[in-house]
Amino acid sequence: MTWSEQTREMLVQAGWMPGRRVPVDHILQIIQDENDYRSTETFVQFISEFQGIEVKFINAGGYKDNVLIDFIAANKVEFAETVYAYAKRIGKELLPLGKTNNNLLLLMMAPDGSVYAAFESYLAFVATTGAALFEVLLLDDREKRIRTIP
């Protein structure tokens, strides 16, 4: 993924670096033990590179915001039934991925790598890939890029 210099710098400041890999066996064990979700190679590749990365920033509206990639945190606060309800609306399986918008929106990844954000009845398509979600969420024009799903 080629990011803008601004996005790349924000990720580096948050602890990301090219080639970063963290152990994710504990996450895969949770997915297997709970039997609520089905892991995909796309998810494993993304989460092993970005798990634990939190970018904090001031959004275009002048408010504090964040993008947190943390399956554990997202999985703790969301019931599988909630994620399934969102999955049913888009016709794809979803895995909790993290949080954004001051931890109000749940980020989820589909098997094809596309990313969605949700809170209560709100559901939106964010990006075609996990890596692209940073460019979408960290740039000033994100409201133009995110598509609400009825």
Backbone torsions as a table, in degrees:
resi	resn	phi	psi	omega
1	MET	NA	132.5	175.1
2	THR	-100.8	115.2	178.7
3	TRP	-99.9	162.4	170.4
4	SER	-65.6	158.7	178.7
5	GLU	-59.0	-38.5	180.0
6	GLN	-62.6	-46.8	-179.7
7	THR	-64.3	-46.4	179.5
8	ARG	-58.3	-44.7	-179.7
9	GLU	-63.5	-40.8	178.6
10	MET	-63.4	-40.0	178.1
11	LEU	-66.4	-42.6	178.6
12	VAL	-62.1	-44.2	178.4
13	GLN	-62.4	-27.5	179.5
14	ALA	-83.7	-4.2	177.2
15	GLY	111.4	-2.2	177.8
16	TRP	-80.2	150.9	171.1
17	MET	-149.8	155.0	177.7
18	PRO	-55.8	135.1	179.8
19	GLY	82.6	2.3	-179.6
20	ARG	-59.3	135.3	175.7
21	ARG	-143.9	133.2	175.1
22	VAL	-121.3	151.6	177.6
23	PRO	-63.8	137.1	179.6
24	VAL	-126.3	12.2	-179.7
25	ASP	-56.0	-39.7	-179.7
26	HIS	-64.5	-34.5	177.7
27	ILE	-69.7	-45.3	178.9
28	LEU	-63.5	-33.9	177.3
29	GLN	-66.4	-41.0	177.0
30	ILE	-61.0	-46.1	179.9
31	ILE	-60.2	-43.1	-179.9
32	GLN	-69.5	-45.0	-177.0
33	ASP	-65.8	-42.2	-177.2
34	GLU	-76.7	-22.0	178.3
35	ASN	55.2	22.5	179.1
36	ASP	-90.6	-25.5	-174.3
37	TYR	-132.2	163.9	174.7
38	ARG	-120.2	119.8	-179.4
39	SER	-74.1	153.6	175.6
40	THR	-128.3	159.9	178.5
41	GLU	-61.7	-37.8	178.5
42	THR	-60.0	-45.9	178.3
43	PHE	-62.1	-47.3	-177.7
44	VAL	-60.8	-44.3	178.7
45	GLN	-61.5	-44.2	-178.6
46	PHE	-67.4	-49.7	-174.9
47	ILE	-66.7	-32.0	178.9
48	SER	-69.8	-23.1	177.3
49	GLU	-90.6	-33.1	-171.0
50	PHE	-117.2	-5.8	179.6
51	GLN	-52.1	129.4	178.2
52	GLY	87.8	-3.9	178.3
53	ILE	-81.7	126.3	174.3
54	GLU	-128.3	119.0	176.3
55	VAL	-99.6	121.4	176.0
56	LYS	-107.2	136.7	-175.3
57	PHE	-157.5	169.8	173.3
58	ILE	-99.0	121.7	-176.5
59	ASN	-79.6	178.6	-176.1
60	ALA	-60.4	-26.2	178.3
61	GLY	-81.8	-2.9	179.4
62	GLY	88.9	11.2	-177.3
63	TYR	-104.1	151.4	174.0
64	LYS	-64.8	139.6	-177.4
65	ASP	-146.0	172.6	177.7
66	ASN	-155.7	161.0	166.8
67	VAL	-131.0	116.6	-178.7
68	LEU	-118.6	121.8	174.3
69	ILE	-100.4	105.9	-176.8
70	ASP	-159.2	96.7	179.3
71	PHE	-57.6	-43.2	-176.4
72	ILE	-59.1	-50.2	-179.3
73	ALA	-64.0	-43.5	-179.1
74	ALA	-66.4	-39.0	-178.4
75	ASN	-70.2	-30.1	-179.4
76	LYS	-69.3	-33.8	-173.9
77	VAL	-98.1	-11.3	-179.1
78	GLU	-115.3	134.0	175.3
79	PHE	-79.1	144.8	179.1
80	ALA	-56.0	-34.9	-179.8
81	GLU	-61.5	-35.2	178.1
82	THR	-66.4	-45.7	179.1
83	VAL	-63.2	-40.7	177.9
84	TYR	-61.5	-38.3	179.3
85	ALA	-63.3	-41.8	176.6
86	TYR	-65.2	-41.8	-179.8
87	ALA	-60.3	-40.5	179.8
88	LYS	-62.1	-37.9	-179.2
89	ARG	-65.2	-32.9	-178.2
90	ILE	-101.4	-9.4	178.6
91	GLY	75.3	25.8	178.3
92	LYS	-139.0	148.5	171.4
93	GLU	-66.8	151.2	179.2
94	LEU	-135.0	149.6	173.7
95	LEU	-122.4	136.4	174.0
96	PRO	-59.5	139.7	-175.0
97	LEU	-122.7	-35.8	-177.1
98	GLY	169.2	-155.6	-177.5
99	LYS	-138.8	159.2	174.5
100	THR	-150.7	177.8	178.9
101	ASN	58.3	57.1	-176.7
102	ASN	56.5	38.9	178.1
103	ASN	65.9	16.8	177.6
104	LEU	-83.5	-35.9	-177.7
105	LEU	-97.2	133.3	174.4
106	LEU	-83.2	130.3	172.9
107	LEU	-96.1	137.3	-178.8
108	MET	-137.5	149.3	179.6
109	MET	-117.7	136.4	175.1
110	ALA	-90.4	164.1	179.7
111	PRO	-55.7	-29.8	179.4
112	ASP	-80.7	-0.4	179.3
113	GLY	93.6	-8.7	179.2
114	SER	-66.8	151.2	-174.0
115	VAL	-120.6	140.1	-178.9
116	TYR	-128.1	154.8	176.4
117	ALA	-125.8	143.8	-177.4
118	ALA	-151.1	153.3	171.8
119	PHE	-157.0	121.6	-176.9
120	GLU	50.2	-119.3	-177.4
121	SER	-86.9	-8.2	-179.6
122	TYR	-79.7	130.4	176.2
123	LEU	-141.4	134.5	-177.9
124	ALA	-143.1	146.8	170.5
125	PHE	-80.4	130.4	-178.0
126	VAL	-105.9	-50.1	-173.8
127	ALA	-157.8	158.9	-179.8
128	THR	-77.9	-20.4	178.2
129	THR	-141.1	162.7	176.5
130	GLY	-61.3	-45.2	-179.7
131	ALA	-61.6	-37.1	-179.4
132	ALA	-68.5	-22.7	-178.0
133	LEU	-60.8	-32.5	179.7
134	PHE	-65.3	-44.4	179.5
135	GLU	-61.6	-40.0	-179.4
136	VAL	-69.5	-48.7	-173.4
137	LEU	-77.7	-25.9	-176.3
138	LEU	-91.1	-14.6	-179.3
139	LEU	-87.7	158.6	-174.0
140	ASP	-66.1	-23.5	-174.3
141	ASP	-100.5	29.4	-173.6
142	ARG	-61.8	-31.0	179.1
143	GLU	-63.8	-26.5	177.3
144	LYS	-77.4	-23.8	-174.4
145	ARG	-93.4	-29.3	-175.7
146	ILE	-84.5	131.5	-178.3
147	ARG	-110.1	120.6	177.9
148	THR	-70.3	139.7	178.5
149	ILE	-106.4	126.9	-179.2
150	PRO	-66.4	NA	NA
